[in-house]
Amino acid sequence: MNGPHGVTVVQALILGIIQGLSEFLPISSSAHLTLAPWIMRWDDPGLSFDAALHFGTLLALVWFFRQEWITLAGALGTILRRRRIETESERRLVWLVIATLPGAVAGVLLQKHADTVFRAPALIAAMLMVMGVLLWMVDRLARRERGLESMRWTEALAIGLAQMFAIIPGVSRAGSTITAGRALGLSREAAAVFSFLMSLPIIAGAALHEMPRAVREGGSSLPLVIGVLASAISGCLSIGVLLKYVARHSYGVFALYRLIVGGAVLALVVWRA
């Protein structure tokens, strides 16, 4: 059975798993969703289908951090009632809002390029490799191991500015924000958690903006449903595994993966030329 843009159930399942696993790892989900159809010579499902899969990772974010969202919702109510910021949870809510704004601006201004120019395989491969080197260097050289409670609003803004570059497939939203967090001295876990939390508004915006278009193009098709469910389940798994992994290990394995995949894609670009 075919769905949006001729995507089959099997293709949707594979793409959903790829989206869920790669969204929260610093390896670029947009790069993998763009490269997978190109490598396997499938029809490109397009940005609307990719964004629809983000609804699955949105569900994963909401479920995995459900207690944190309840706490932040309570903080919002308190801020509106008292009209001042006092507690750590209230500050974290404000820092997340500050960090979200640059990425939202970039998404609005560069959306057209994201669906065309930025999806070139050679550019994606180059960005995978460049960000892999940068992630490895920053993670290796970072000395301080601060928690989120020590974050200042200027640091939240800096991480938000780093997220702007994630609109280019291969850069990675998680990769750019985690790298920025580590450069600012956050611990590996703290950098990852803040990256995940600040991704919710961006992922929600992309999913809600493109989901109606994806449904119009493919209806309430089985492939679309399968893709979203696969993305949600694999997304939850990805978050849990990463947080446990970086508690004891560096981000080096992800940097190496980016270099290997980027090099392989560049070789394939040359071979197919």
C-alpha angles and dihedrals in degrees: 000000000000126000135178112356090357095300111163126217091256092048091048090050092051093045091047092053091046091051095048096046097043101040094075099032116081092247103093120258092204090056092051094045090051097043098043096068090040093052094044092041095239123149109272105254089208134228094292092062091044090052091047089058087056087071087070093053088046089059089048091053094048093048099042095047096032093129091050091051090051089051092048091048089054090049090053091053091049093049092051091048099044096028093219138084119241115142132064092248091052091051091047091054092052092045089053091052091050092047093050098055100074093050091049091052092049091049092054096045099041102033093111092054092047090064096045127013097027092056094069108127094223092054092047091051092050092050092048090056097041093050090044091059092044093049092050094048096046094045092048096047098041108109106175121079104199127168128229091261089072096054120121128207092250090058091049088053092049091053089047091053089052089054090061090074091057090082085081107081109240095036094080127212091233091042096051096043096043090048090051091047092051091047088056091053102259117148117254092255094045092049091050095047093049090046091054095046095048091049094066098080092045094046091045092050093049093046096046092045096050103029095081090052092048091050091048090051096045106015119219086320125173093238091057092049092047091049093051093047092047090050093050096049096043090044092058090048091049094053094049095046094047095050091050092045098050091047086076107014140050128247090252095109090058092048090052091048090052091051093049095047093043092050092047092050092049089051090050091049090054092044093051094045 
